[in-house]
Amino acid sequence: LISSVVMEEKSISQYRGRDESEALLSQKKLDYDVSLPALNAVYYVTRSNGEKRRGKVLSIRSESSTVSTLECYVHYLRESSRMDEWVTLDRIGELYGVSRTTGMTDSSGLKTRSKLKHDTLNGDISSCEEDVDERENSMVRNIDYIQMGNFRIKAWYSSRYPLEYCEKLLFICDRCAKYMLLAKSLKEHMKKCSQRPLPGKQVYRKDNLVVIEVDGDKNKLYCQFLALLGKLFIYHKAVCFLVQEFFFYVLYELDEDNGYHMAGFYSKEKNSECNNLACISVFPQYQKKSYGLFLIQLSYAISTRIGIPAGPERPLSDLGKRAYRSYFAWVIIQMFGKNVGQFITLDEIVHKTAIRLEDIQETLQEMNITYYYGGRHGVFVSEELLAKCVSSPGFHEPKLKLDPLCLTFSAPSAQKQHLKQRR
């Protein structure tokens, strides 16, 4: 949903510039003569279903010096970069148009897998929204698939894994998020990893769900693994290498043998009093289980324990806005249900839910509820009002509800002490 963009200088310096990569590739001898598509030019591309769409060629790669291994990385116009794909050369049709920066390339401009790594990870990192959108639509997804537990998952976006790990398939431990190139390496790793305790401390446990709180300063490597994995599925959010500035809340599913399987996480910046969530990711194999909304519930349950109203970092995506509006409406209606026939002030709602005042006001406005009554800011909850709210199309009760009795997070905590020190 949201995230700040931070990166250590040493993480940037390991990537070669485009000019150096071009010089290296110009020395490569190819055993075929073929006209290659122009980089950044727009062509009619045939998708796997036979449909022809306009797509921009962002990169070309080859596993060897044979023409049969040539593939072009295509970003389809007016579509999410999640739909980007590698296509064989025969699926590239007629030229539609050439961008201002395009220059035609010959075989000396062919990108091998090594060059793909340099180009996709080269460049400055900016948190500006406009720059981020343009950059994400022009970045080549550097990993095609990951093997995580029993699931093989297609990556949605690019992530800043080290160059030598940017292959078609990456193996990732679903307990600690460590990455490796070989299946046998993962198998050997899992034998040891399953015997180690999880980092951080457990803050929630009920049925087959466990949440741990991990301090990025105390468990830097684990949190970097987690952030890299999350970036594969988060749009226009750069990987956070300075993880020591964040707390991470990691959701695990337990199997029948009490094994831990990472399902998703959210992060919270330590130095932010008004924000309780920086970025959130639920991995594809665990989606449609309401885990995203569950993590949002958790973020507010923890804010309530800390005693400071908070909310997500802005700006929110459209999907994020809908998720939070649904959550806010549900929480407010719950409060109404406990106060039928009474006047409840906005300050009371803020105090009991830790939702920021402005978020409550905006939600009430969207629900067409007047929150000024008798000269005070609040709502008189009648039975008619409650019935209207419950029957409204915008009211959705979460399928998975957090049980406050199972939340072991309590003050004084590392977070509360940190915030008090800043004050």
VENJOPE-V242613 format. One record per pair of residues at least 24 apart in sequence whose ideal C-beta (glycine too) atoms are under 10 Angstrom apart, sorted by sequence separation. I is the first residue (numbers start at 1). J is the second residue. If there is no record, write none. Layout:
i:j
I:J
I:J
//
This chain:
i:j
36:60
53:77
54:78
55:79
116:140
142:166
143:167
144:168
145:169
146:170
147:171
148:172
149:173
150:174
198:222
199:223
216:240
219:243
220:244
223:247
226:250
243:267
245:269
246:270
261:285
262:286
263:287
275:299
276:300
296:320
331:355
368:392
53:78
54:79
61:86
116:141
117:142
141:166
142:167
143:168
144:169
145:170
146:171
147:172
148:173
149:174
217:242
219:244
223:248
245:270
246:271
261:286
264:289
276:301
277:302
328:353
335:360
346:371
367:392
53:79
58:84
60:86
116:142
140:166
142:168
143:169
144:170
145:171
146:172
148:174
149:175
216:242
217:243
218:244
222:248
244:270
245:271
246:272
263:289
265:291
266:292
276:302
277:303
327:353
345:371
346:372
45:72
47:74
59:86
62:89
143:170
147:174
216:243
217:244
223:250
240:267
245:272
264:291
276:303
292:319
296:323
300:327
328:355
332:359
344:371
367:394
55:83
56:84
142:170
146:174
215:243
216:244
217:245
222:250
249:277
263:291
264:292
275:303
276:304
292:320
296:324
299:327
300:328
327:355
328:356
332:360
345:373
366:394
367:395
43:72
45:74
47:76
55:84
60:89
111:140
113:142
143:172
148:177
214:243
215:244
216:245
217:246
219:248
240:269
247:276
266:295
331:360
344:373
347:376
349:378
32:62
45:75
53:83
55:85
57:87
86:116
216:246
217:247
248:278
264:294
265:295
266:296
276:306
293:323
296:326
297:327
343:373
346:376
347:377
348:378
349:379
43:74
45:76
148:179
215:246
216:247
233:264
247:278
248:279
249:280
251:282
263:294
264:295
268:299
292:323
293:324
296:327
300:331
324:355
328:359
332:363
343:374
345:376
346:377
347:378
348:379
363:394
30:62
42:74
45:77
55:87
60:92
214:246
215:247
216:248
246:278
251:283
253:285
263:295
266:298
276:308
280:312
296:328
327:359
328:360
331:363
332:364
345:377
346:378
31:64
32:65
34:67
37:70
39:72
42:75
146:179
147:180
214:247
215:248
229:262
245:278
246:279
253:286
266:299
273:306
276:309
277:310
279:312
293:326
297:330
330:363
336:369
343:376
345:378
346:379
28:62
30:64
31:65
32:66
33:67
36:70
39:73
42:76
213:247
214:248
230:264
268:302
274:308
276:310
277:311
278:312
279:313
293:327
297:331
325:359
328:362
329:363
333:367
344:378
345:379
30:65
31:66
32:67
37:72
40:75
42:77
57:92
125:160
213:248
214:249
230:265
251:286
268:303
273:308
274:309
275:310
276:311
277:312
278:313
324:359
328:363
329:364
332:367
343:378
344:379
29:65
30:66
31:67
32:68
34:70
36:72
47:83
55:91
143:179
147:183
212:248
213:249
214:250
226:262
229:265
230:266
253:289
273:309
274:310
275:311
276:312
277:313
327:363
328:364
342:378
343:379
344:380
28:65
30:67
37:74
48:85
55:92
121:158
149:186
212:249
213:250
225:262
230:267
273:310
274:311
275:312
276:313
293:330
325:362
326:363
329:366
332:369
342:379
343:380
344:381
32:70
47:85
55:93
57:95
73:111
120:158
121:159
148:186
211:249
212:250
227:265
240:278
253:291
272:310
275:313
324:362
325:363
328:366
329:367
342:380
343:381
48:87
52:91
54:93
72:111
99:138
120:159
121:160
147:186
211:250
212:251
226:265
240:279
274:313
275:314
324:363
328:367
341:380
342:381
30:70
45:85
47:87
56:96
67:107
70:110
71:111
120:160
121:161
210:250
211:251
212:252
227:267
251:291
280:320
309:349
339:379
341:381
342:382
46:87
52:93
55:96
56:97
70:111
121:162
149:190
210:251
211:252
226:267
237:278
238:279
251:292
272:313
309:350
325:366
339:380
340:381
341:382
45:87
46:88
52:94
54:96
56:98
65:107
121:163
209:251
210:252
223:265
237:279
268:310
309:351
325:367
339:381
340:382
341:383
48:91
54:97
56:99
69:112
73:116
120:163
176:219
178:221
209:252
210:253
237:280
251:294
277:320
280:323
311:354
336:379
338:381
340:383
46:90
47:91
69:113
117:161
177:221
178:222
208:252
209:253
210:254
223:267
237:281
251:295
268:312
269:313
307:351
309:353
310:354
311:355
312:356
335:379
337:381
46:91
57:102
60:105
65:110
71:116
117:162
118:163
121:166
176:221
177:222
204:249
208:253
209:254
234:279
250:295
268:313
309:354
310:355
311:356
336:381
340:385
341:386
45:91
46:92
56:102
73:119
117:163
120:166
176:222
177:223
179:225
203:249
207:253
208:254
234:280
249:295
266:312
267:313
308:354
309:355
310:356
335:381
336:382
340:386
44:91
45:92
46:93
65:112
73:120
116:163
117:164
177:224
178:225
200:247
203:250
204:251
205:252
207:254
208:255
234:281
251:298
277:324
304:351
307:354
309:356
311:358
312:359
332:379
339:386
43:91
44:92
45:93
57:105
62:110
64:112
117:165
118:166
177:225
200:248
208:256
212:260
231:279
233:281
304:352
306:354
308:356
309:357
311:359
333:381
43:92
44:93
60:109
61:110
62:111
63:112
64:113
114:163
117:166
176:225
177:226
179:228
199:248
200:249
205:254
230:279
232:281
233:282
249:298
304:353
305:354
309:358
310:359
336:385
337:386
43:93
44:94
60:110
61:111
62:112
63:113
113:163
114:164
116:166
117:167
176:226
177:227
178:228
179:229
200:250
202:252
208:258
210:260
230:280
231:281
233:283
249:299
303:353
304:354
309:359
336:386
41:92
43:94
44:95
45:96
60:111
61:112
62:113
177:228
178:229
199:250
214:265
216:267
230:281
232:283
233:284
303:354
304:355
309:360
37:89
43:95
44:96
59:111
60:112
61:113
81:133
84:136
114:166
173:225
177:229
198:250
211:263
216:268
227:279
229:281
230:282
232:284
301:353
302:354
303:355
333:385
337:389
36:89
42:95
43:96
58:111
61:114
62:115
84:137
113:166
172:225
177:230
208:261
210:263
211:264
212:265
214:267
216:269
217:270
230:283
249:302
300:353
301:354
303:356
333:386
336:389
337:390
35:89
41:95
42:96
43:97
61:115
62:116
81:135
82:136
86:140
113:167
198:252
209:263
211:265
216:270
227:281
229:283
233:287
300:354
336:390
34:89
37:92
41:96
42:97
43:98
60:115
61:116
81:136
84:139
86:141
113:168
174:229
211:266
213:268
215:270
226:281
247:302
299:354
300:355
36:92
37:93
41:97
42:98
59:115
60:116
61:117
80:136
81:137
84:140
85:141
172:228
173:229
333:389
38:95
41:98
42:99
59:116
80:137
81:138
84:141
172:229
332:389
333:390
37:95
40:98
41:99
58:116
61:119
79:137
81:139
86:144
170:228
39:98
40:99
81:140
82:141
85:144
170:229
330:389
333:392
38:98
39:99
40:100
42:102
59:119
77:137
81:141
172:232
329:389
38:99
40:101
41:102
58:119
59:120
75:136
333:394
39:101
40:102
41:103
58:120
75:137
170:232
198:260
333:395
39:102
40:103
41:104
75:138
165:228
194:257
329:392
332:395
334:397
38:102
39:103
41:105
75:139
161:225
198:262
330:394
333:397
38:103
39:104
75:140
194:259
329:394
330:395
38:104
39:105
73:139
75:141
162:228
194:260
329:395
330:396
37:104
38:105
73:140
160:227
161:228
193:260
329:396
330:397
36:104
37:105
73:141
159:227
160:228
161:229
326:394
330:398
35:104
36:105
73:142
85:154
159:228
190:259
325:394
326:395
327:396
35:105
36:106
39:109
159:229
161:231
326:396
35:106
36:107
38:109
159:230
160:231
161:232
326:397
327:398
330:401
34:106
35:107
36:108
39:111
82:154
84:156
159:231
322:394
326:398
33:106
34:107
36:109
82:155
83:156
84:157
158:231
159:232
177:250
33:107
36:110
82:156
84:158
155:229
157:231
158:232
159:233
176:250
322:396
32:107
36:111
81:156
82:157
156:231
157:232
159:234
30:106
34:110
80:156
81:157
155:231
156:232
157:233
30:107
80:157
81:158
155:232
156:233
157:234
175:252
29:107
30:108
32:110
154:232
155:233
156:234
157:235
159:237
160:238
161:239
174:252
276:354
28:107
29:108
58:137
59:138
61:140
153:232
154:233
156:235
157:236
159:238
160:239
174:253
276:355
28:108
30:110
39:119
58:138
59:139
153:233
157:237
158:238
159:239
209:289
276:356
27:108
56:137
58:139
59:140
148:229
158:239
160:241
236:317
275:356
25:107
26:108
28:110
56:138
58:140
59:141
86:168
209:291
235:317
274:356
22:105
25:108
26:109
28:111
58:141
59:142
146:229
211:294
234:317
25:109
26:110
28:112
175:259
176:260
211:295
235:319
25:110
143:228
174:259
175:260
177:262
209:294
213:298
22:108
25:111
28:114
146:232
174:260
175:261
176:262
22:109
25:112
28:115
145:232
146:233
174:261
175:262
211:298
24:112
174:262
177:265
22:111
25:114
143:232
173:262
174:263
213:302
21:111
24:114
25:115
142:232
172:262
204:294
21:112
24:115
141:232
211:302
21:114
22:115
25:118
21:115
24:118
204:298
21:116
203:298
21:117
22:118
18:115
21:118
22:119
139:236
204:301
16:114
20:118
21:119
40:138
137:235
203:301
204:302
16:115
136:235
137:236
203:302
305:404
18:118
136:236
304:404
16:117
17:118
18:119
21:122
135:236
136:237
297:398
301:402
15:117
16:118
17:119
20:122
133:235
134:236
136:238
203:305
296:398
300:402
301:403
305:407
15:118
16:119
19:122
132:235
133:236
135:238
293:396
297:400
301:404
304:407
305:408
306:409
15:119
18:122
132:236
149:253
294:398
297:401
298:402
305:409
306:410
307:411
15:120
16:121
17:122
18:123
63:168
131:236
132:237
293:398
294:399
297:402
302:407
304:409
305:410
306:411
15:121
16:122
17:123
132:238
149:255
293:399
294:400
296:402
297:403
301:407
305:411
306:412
14:121
15:122
61:168
129:236
293:400
294:401
295:402
297:404
302:409
306:413
308:415
15:123
290:398
292:400
293:401
294:402
301:409
302:410
305:413
308:416
12:121
127:236
174:283
290:399
291:400
293:402
298:407
302:411
306:415
307:416
11:121
12:122
127:237
149:259
151:261
289:399
290:400
297:407
305:415
306:416
12:123
127:238
150:261
172:283
174:285
288:399
289:400
290:401
298:409
302:413
305:416
308:419
12:124
126:238
149:261
303:415
307:419
12:125
125:238
148:261
149:262
302:415
306:419
11:125
125:239
148:262
125:241
7:124
7:125
6:125
5:125
5:126
6:127
5:127
4:127
5:128
3:127
5:131
5:132
156:284
155:284
153:283
154:284
153:284
151:283
153:285
151:284
152:285
149:283
151:285
148:283
150:285
151:286
148:284
149:285
146:283
148:285
146:284
276:415
270:414
15:160
270:415
273:418
14:160
273:419
15:162
16:163
268:415
271:418
272:419
12:160
14:162
15:163
270:418
271:419
11:160
14:163
270:419
273:422
272:422
273:423
11:162
82:233
271:422
270:422
7:160
82:235
81:235
80:235
81:236
249:409
247:413
247:414
247:415
247:418
129:315
209:400
211:402
209:402
209:403
211:406
213:408
206:402
207:403
210:406
211:407
213:409
218:414
206:403
209:406
211:408
217:414
204:402
205:403
211:409
204:403
206:405
207:406
215:414
204:404
206:406
213:413
215:415
205:406
206:407
213:414
204:406
205:407
213:415
203:406
204:407
205:408
215:418
203:407
204:408
203:408
204:409
202:408
203:409
201:408
202:409
203:410
201:409
203:413
201:413
11:224
201:414
3:227
3:230
3:231
11:239
12:241
11:241
3:234
5:236
7:238
10:241
11:242
2:234
5:237
6:238
7:239
9:241
1:234
3:236
4:237
5:238
6:239
7:240
8:241
1:235
2:236
3:237
4:238
5:239
6:240
7:241
8:242
2:237
3:238
5:240
6:241
7:242
1:237
3:239
4:240
6:242
3:240
6:243
4:242
6:245
6:246
4:245
4:246
3:246
3:266
4:267
6:269
3:267
1:266
2:267
4:269
3:269
4:272
4:275
2:275
3:277
4:278
2:277
3:278
4:279
1:277
2:278
3:279
1:278
2:279
3:280
1:279
2:280
3:281
1:280
1:281
1:292
1:296
4:313
2:312
3:313
1:312
2:313
1:313
2:314
1:314
2:315
1:315
2:316
1:316
2:317
1:317
1:319
2:320
1:320
1:321
1:323
1:324
//
